[in-house]
Amino acid sequence: MTNAAPTVAPYGSWISPITATDLAASGHPVEGARFVDGEVWWSEQRPTEAGRTAIRRLGPDGEPVDVLPVPWNARTRVHEYGGGAWTVTGDAVLVFAEFSDQRLYRFDPRVDVAPVALTPIPLTASAIRYADLSVSGDEVWCVRETHAGGEVIRDICVVPLDGSGVDDHAAMRSIVGGSDFLAYPRLSPDGTRLAWIAWNHPQMPWDGTELRVLSLASGEVDVLLGGSEESVLQPQWIDASSLYVITDRSGWWNLHRVSVADGAVEPICPIDADFGAPLWQLGAGWYRTLADGTLLTARTVGTDTLAIFDPATGALNDIELEGVSSVQICDVDGRRILLRCGGARVATGLRLLDLDTGALTDVRLAVDDLPDIAYLPEARALAFAGPEREVHAIVYPPRNPDFVAPDGELPPYVAFVHGGPTAHVAPAVHLVYAYFTSRGIGVVDVNYGGSSGYGREYRNRLRGQWGVVDVEDTVAAVRGLADSGLADPNRLAIEGGSAGGWTVLSALTTSDVFACGVSYYGVAELVEFVKETHDFESRYIDGLIGPLPEAADLYARRAPVNNVDGLSCPVLLLQGLSDPIVPPSQAERFRSALVRKRIPHAYLAYEGESHGFRRVETIVDAREAELSFYGQVLGFETPGVPRLELTRP
């Protein structure tokens, strides 16, 4: 940034200091974290190391060092989205699921040269997977997922820490199964009962789950609450006969107390806010018990708020975290709290909160270096009038101190559509967004109907309406920007990944609002998708559109690949060739339809990439291709970026 007068240049053509390499090489998403013998350990995605998930800590000089050495990769494929892939014993020994073979290992960084296997080699590679790990005594309690003969079976099992389970299969004990899915295996303080959450197809965990409790002595199982229309999350024992739990029976994910003796369920903090979120990854939590018996909580209504709840008095006292709009509670050590948090001007990362002083200290951010704040967009939370509902969105206008647009020119905008579709976005420092906004391209991030963070009714708006409500709400957001004079109505684009890619392709084939669209590993049709996708989401479409075979005609009518006759604008498709969730066949079917319709397009397929790109070279190539694509279609130069070759009629 200079003190010279800004250069006048068209939106989209501004020169930015933020490169696609910056998005990849300086970024390393930080995930779960915990206190270990006074230190902080955390998991970190490493794009520069082939995308592996490392376990790290701070070294003597305050710089991050590996606990788990290269090339070990602490990542589980249970549900394909994983979660709870590592834990630590009381004497600081790491226990983790290794991505390459999905076996469990232990590793003592003080003495071990290499990790030691705890589970046997499966007959088929990665056929047995483990997640949601916790240690009790000399055993690991976890969710096990077994793939055999085209079937997937899950149970809660116990793995000996001494490694005897490698050769003696009988040493590994199956505790309970009996449902398609299980989560949160939690042993009671006296060791006599096991609590967990269970659900079956076609429910997803945000639709309907059950809290179950097993007597380890008698084998008797009690279902304490839940059902097909009640989502129960995160059971936590209070004592040997009662638990805290989150349930949305009121329409919001609220905290409750449950008695094991008589099954009594008591709401303890009734409020129109979500103390939970969609369980995409196992082990997720939204509250922790503090030493004085109060609960540290994170609740959401659009954005997140950290607070302390006192079950004895009912008092809920918010904790001010300046600039923070999203927060995840990772661990508690007395009055020290580990948070993963961020906001529109606060980079997402791991931070240490001192409850006594209020001090919030960086431990490890998700990026090494942030650009000058002058090049970061200012996020604005707005609501737009939709056809039947208010639509929530975050707007990131163009911003670059070195450039201004010619008088009278309106900026192009890209609507970003989050995946899921049951998910949520909040104001944040997104370098991807800054990559575009610093070049004069606005971004609007849409929490369309079906998104979480606004209660169950808002989530349920997408039931049976996927490809309709999400499209209508995204269109309403960009039209609202154009009608307000903030965006050029002729230069609107749409981008999304996975389920967001479905919305992109649906919007392009059923509306004429967008000049072009970009689909990252998006769903293009449904009949084959439900056959080809993984087990966790194989019945998701039952709720989003309808069950088969009854809804077969609706599957065909909604599928973007069958509606290409309604498409008249260019499309960019990007796909990982090792994606088990949205297989390459989805993008390839849509590409074939584009060829038949003679629509300008490009299809970029990446070897070794899965659902979400993790490698530096892929991230760089994909973002530069996307920028070049926008420039060619929306009519501006993209200096310093290789030209993407489009297939044209």
N, C-alpha and C positions, 0 to 999 in steps of 0.2 A: 504494500500500500504506500502511495506517495501523497505529497501535499499538493500535487498539481491538480488543475481542474479536470474533472472526469471527462473521459473521451466519449463522444456521442457515437453509438454503434447500435445496430438492431438487436433486439432481444434474441437470445440464443447464440449470438456470435461473440459475446463478451469473453475475454481471455481470463481464465481463472488460475490461481495458484494451486487449486485442488485437482489432482490428477487421479486417474483410475488406479494407478499404482498406490497412491495414498490410501485409497479405500481398502486395499487388500493387504499391503505390506505392513502398514502401521496399525492395522486392526487385528485384534485377537480377543474375540468375545470371552468375557469372564462369566463363569456360571456358578455352580454351588461352591460354598466355602464353609469352613469350620475351624474352631479353635483346637489346636493340638499342642499340649504341653506348653501353653503360653504363646505359641506361634499361631500364625494364620496360614492354613493350607487352602488352596482353591483349585478348581479345574479351569482350564483355559484352552480354547481352540487355537491351533497354531497353523495359519495358512501357509507360512513359510516352511513348514515341516509336513507337507502333504496333507494338511488339514487334521492332523492327529489331535486328540484331546490329552493335554499334559496335566499332571498334578504338580503344582508349584508352591513355593513359599518364598519369603524374603530372606536373602542371604545376609551375612554380617555387614555388608556395605549398603544394605537397604535396597539392593537390586534383586529382581526375581531370579530364582534358581530352580531347577527341576528337582522335585522329590522323586518322580518316576522318570527314569532316563529314556532317551530316544532309543529305539523307535516305539516303545510301549505306548498303547493308546487306550485310555480308560473310557470306554464308550460301549454301552449295551444296545442291543437291537430288539429288546423286548418291546412289543407294540411298534417296532421300527423307530419310534421317537425316543425310546429309552427313558432314562431318569433313575436316580439312585444308583449310579454305576460304580460308586466307590464309598467306602467308609473307613473308619480308623478304630483300631482296638484301644483299650485303656492304656496300653503301654506303647502307643504311637506306632503301631504296625499298620501299614496301608493294606486294605483289601479291596480289590477292584475286578471289574469285568474287562477283559482284553478284547478289543474290537475284532481283531483278525480271526480269532477262533471262538470267541464268546465264552471262554472258560473263566472261572474265577481263579485269582492268584492272590498271594500275600507277598508283601515286600517290606522288609525292614531297612530303611535307607541308611541306618547306622552300621549294619553288618552284612547285608545281603549284596552279593555281586549282581544277581539277577532275580526276578520274581520267581516264586515257587508255586506250582500248580496246586489247586485245592479240589478241582473237579475233573472227572475223567474225560478222555478224548471221545467225542461223539462219533458214531459210525459215519454220519454225514457231516461235513464241515458246517459249523455254526448252527447245528440242528437243535442244540440245547443252550438256552440263554438264561441269564440271571439279572435281576434288577431289584430296586428298592431294598438295598442291602442295609442290614443293621447287625451289630454284634451283641450277643448276650453270653457272657461267660466265655467258654472256649468253642462257641459255635456262631455261624453266620445264619441269620434268618433272612429269607428273601422270597421273591416271586420267581418261579421257574417257568419257562415257556419251552415246550418240547414240540418240535416239528417232525412228524413221522407219518409216512403213508398218505400224504396229502391232508392230514389233519393237524390241528394245533391244540395242544392240551396244556393248561396252566394249573399250577398248584403252588401252595406255600410249602417250602421245604427248608431243611436245616442241613448245613454243610459244616463238617468238622474243620476247625482251624489248623489241626495238626497235619492235614494233607492225606489222612487215611481214606478219604472218599475217592481218591484218584484210582486206587486199585480195588478197594472193597466197596462196591456199590451199595451194600447194605448199611454202610456207615452213614450214607446220606438218607435222611428220613423225610418222607412226604408227610406233612402234617394235616393238610386239608386241601380239598379241591371243590368239585361240585358246582362250578359255575364257569362260564366262558372266560370271565376276567376277574382278577383279584388285585387288590392294592392295599397299601398301608398295613402290612402285618405288624401288629403291636402287642408285645407280651405284657401282661399285667405285672404290677410291682412285686407281687408275691409269686409270680411264675406259674400260676394255676390256670390262667385263661389266656386266650389269644383273641384279639379283636382285629377285624379287617373289613374292607369294603368289597362288595361283590356286585357284579351285574352280568347280564346275558344279552346276546344278540336279540333284537335289533337295537337295543338301547345303546347310546353312547353315555359316558360317565356324567355328562352335563344334562342328560335326559332323566335317567332314573337309576339309582343304585341302592344297595341295602347295607346297613351296619349289621354285621354278624359277630357273634361271640361264641367261641368254642371252649368247653370245659376239657382241659387236657387230660383229666383223670377219667371222666366218663365218656368222652367223645360226643357229648350232646351239643348241638348247635342251636342257638337262639337267634332269631332275626328280631332286632330291637326296634328298628325303624327303617323307613325307605320304601321304595316301590318303583313302578315304571314311570311315575310322574313326580318323583321327588329325588333330587340329587343330593347325596350325602357324601361328605368329604372329611378327611383328616381327623380320624378318631385319636384321642390322646387320653391316656388313663389319668384320672385325678387321684384315685386310690384303688384298692383291690376290687371295689364294687361299683365304681361309677366312672364315667368318661365325659370329656368334652368332645363335641363334634360340631361340624358345620352342616347345615341342611337348608335347602331353599323352599321348605314347605310354606313359608309366608310369602313367597314371591321374590325373596332376596336370600342369598346365601348368608345366614345369620348363625351366631354361636348358640349352642344349646348344651344342656347338661342331661345326661342319660343315666338312669339307674339300671344296673344289671339285675338287681334283685327282683324288681317289679316292672321293669320296662318303662317307667315314667320318663317322659320327655319334657324338659322345661326350657323355654327360651330365656336366655340370660342377658341378651343385649339386642332386643328387637329394634331395628332401625332400617330405614329404606336405603340400604347400602349393601354391597356385596363384600363379605369377608372371605370370599373364595373366588375361584376362576376355573375355566375349563381344564380338566386334568389331561392335558396332552402328554405330560411327562410324569412318570411315577415319582412319588416322594415329595411332591410339591407341598408347601405349607404356608399358611397365612397368619399363624399365631404361634407364640411360644410362651411357656410359663416362666415367670421370673421367680427369684428366690423368695420373695415375700408373698407369693401366691397370686399376684396379679398377672394379667395376660398382656403381653405385647402383641398388638394386632396391626394388620394392614387391611384397609377397606377401600373399596372402589365405587365411585360414582363419576364415571368419565375419567377422572384422575385418582391417584392413590393418596391416602392419608395414613400416616403412622400414628398410633395412639396407644395408651395404656388403659386397659379396662380392669376395674376392680369388681370381681364377682360378688364380693361381700356387700358392697354399697350400690352397685350398678353404675358407678361413675365412669365415664368415658372421657379421658383427657388427651386431647390431640398434642402431638409433638411437632413443632414447627421445624421443617427442613427447607431452608430457603432455596427456591428454584427447583425443587424436586417434584416431579409429577408422577413418577412410577417408583415403587419400592417393593423389594422382596426381602423378607427376613430370613437370613441364612443360619445364624447361630447366636447363642447367648452364653456369656461367661460373666456371672455376677451382674455388674452394672455396665458391662461392655457388650455392645451389640454389633454383630456383623450384618451389614446391609448390602444388597445389590440395588443401586438406585441411580436415577438420572432425571434429567429434565430438558427443557427446550434450550437452555444455556449451560446445563451441567452435564458433562459427558457421563454416560452410563458406565458404572464400574463398581468395584468392591470398596466399601468404606467402613470405617470403624466409628461408631457412635458411643460417646460417653453420656450415659443417662444423667449423671450428676451435674456435669458442666454444660451439656448440650453441644460439645465440640464434635464436629464431623470431620474425620481425617481420611484422606485418600490412602488406600492400600494398593490397589491395582486397577487402573482404568482400562476400558475396552479398546482404547487407542493410545499409542505412544505419544503422539503430538497432535494437538488440535490446531487448525488454521487460526489465523488472526480472527478474533470474534467479529470483525467488520465484514467477513466473508460468510458468516453463518446467518441463515435466515431467521427472522423473528416469527415464532409460531403464534398463530391466532386460533383459538378454539371458537368455532362458529357453528350455528345451527341453521339449516336450510329447510324451507318448506317443501316437503315431498308431496306426492299425490294424496296420501292418506295419513302421513305421519311426519314428525320432525326428524330430520336427519342430522346426526352429529358428525363433525369433521374438524380436522386441523389443517389450516391453510398456512403454507410457507411461501410468501411472495418472493420474487427475484430480489437479490441484494448483492451488490458488488460496489465498493466505494470508488473504483477506478472507472466505472462506466455509467452512462445514462442512455436511455433510449431516445430516439428522435421524438419530437413533439407529436402527440396524437397517436403514437403507436401503442397498442395493447399487447401484453405478453402472452406467449403460448403457455398453456398449463397442461401438466400431466396428472391425471387422477390415479393415485396409487390405491390398489384394492388389496387389503390384507388377505392372507390365506386362512385356512381353517375349514369352513367359513366361521365356525364358532370360535372367535378370537377377538382381539381388541387392540387398538393403538392409542397411544397418549403422546402429548408433546414431548419431543426428545431431540437430542443432538444426533441427527442422522447425517453422516458424511455423504451417503448416497444422495440425499436430498440436496445437501449443500453443493455437491458436484453439479447438479442441474441449476439450482437457484443462483449460484455464483456466475453462471453463464447466461442468466437472463431468462430461465425457464421456471415458471412457478410450479409448485407441487401442492396438491390437496389430497390429504390422507382421510379416507372415508370410513367411519364406523356405521356401515349400513345396517338395516334391520337384520337381526340374527347375530349381531356382535354381542359380546359379553361386556360386563361393566355397567349395565343399566338395568339389571334385574331380569327375572325370568321372562316376563311378558315381552320385553324387547328382543330377547334371544329367540323366543318362540315365533316371532314374526316371519322367520324364514321357513317354518315348517310347511312342507308341501309347496314352497314358493321359491326354491332355489333356481336362479336363472330369471326370476321375475322381480322380486323385491330388491335383491342386491343390485340388479341393473337399474331399476327405477330410482333407487336412492342415490346411486353414483351419478346418474344422469341429472338428478335434481341438484346435486352439489355443484357440478360444473356449470349447469345452466344458471344456478344462483350466482356464481362468480361472474359469468358473462352478463347477466341482467344487471348486476351491480356495477358494471363498467370496470371490473378488475381483470378480466381475461378476454382474449380475442376469441369470439365464438367460432371462428373459422379455423382456429389452431388449437384444438383440444385433443389431447391424446389420453390413452388409458394403459396402465401397466399393472400386472399382478402375477403372482406365482402360486402354483398348486391350485387350491380352490379359487384363489384370486385370478388365476389364469382362466378358469372356467368363466368367471364373471366378465373378464376381458373379451373372450371370444363370444360370449352370449350378447354382450353389449354391441359388439361390432356387427353381429349378424341380425340383430333385431331393432337397432336404432340407427339414426343417421347423424348423431351428435358428434361423433369422434372422427378426426381426420386420419387416425392410424392407431394401432395398438401393438403392445408387446406382451407376449405370454411366456413366462418362465415356467417350464414343466407343468403346463396347465391341462386340466381335464377337458377333452373335446367331445367325448360321447360317453354313454353310460352303460349300455348293455354289456359291452366287452370290458369296460372299466371295472364293474363289480366282480367280474370273473378274474381279472388280472391283478387287482390291487391286493394289498396285504389284509390279513384277517381282521385287524383292529378296526379298519374302516370299511370292511366289505359289506356291512349293512347300514352304514351311515346314510346312504341314499334313501333308505326306507323312510326316514323322517324328513329328509330334505325335499323329496319328490313323491315317493310312495313305494310300496313293496311290489316285488315281482311275484307272479306274472300279472297281477291286477293292473299295475301302472305301466305296462310295457309300451302302450301307445304314447303315454306322456313322456317316457324316457326318450322315445324317438323324436317327439315334437320339440322337446327342450334342447336336445343335443346340438351344439353349435355346428358340428360337422355336417348335420343334415339341413342346416339353414344357410349354407354358404351362398345360396342364390340371393339372400338379402344383404350380402357383403359387397362393398364397392370401394374399400380403402385398403392400403397396404398393411401387412402384418409381419412382425418379426417373431419367430419361434425359437426358444432356447431350451435345450434339454440335456440332462445328464443321462448317459447311456447305461448307467448302473442303478437307475432309480427303481426301487421295488414298490413305491407308493403310487406314483403316476408313471407307468412304464413308457418307454420311448414310442411305443405303438400309438399312443394318444396323439402326440405331436405329428407323427408320420401320417396318420390318417387325415389330420387337418391339412397338412402340407399337400397331400395328394388332391384334396378337394380344392385347394387354392390353385394348383396346377390346372385342374380341369376347368376352373372358372376363369383362368388367365388373370389372376390377381397378382400384382407385384408383391413379392415377399422374399424373406430369407429364412433359412432354417440352419441353426448352428447347434451341432451335437457334440458333446464333450465326453471323451473316453474317461472312465474312472471316476466320474462325478455322479453323485446320487441326488437325493431330494434336498436341494439347497447346496449351492456351490461353495466349496471349501478351499480350493487351491488358488494361489495367487494368480497364476497365469490365466485360469478360467475367469476369475472375477474381473481382471483387467480387460480381457478380450470381450467379455459380455457387456460391460458397461460402455466401453468405447464403441462397440457395435451399436448399442442402443442410442447413444448420442448421435452418431453418424446417421442412423435411421431417422431420427427426429429432424435433423437438419435437412435431409433430402426431401422429406415429406412436407415439413412445415415451412420450408423456405428460408433457411439461414445457413451461413457458413459455420463449419466446426473446425477451426484451426487446431493443428497439432494432433488430430485424431485420424487414424486410417479410415479410408472410405469403405463402407460396407457395400459389397456388391449385391444388388437386389436381382432376383429372377423376375424378369419383366415379360409381358406377352409379346 
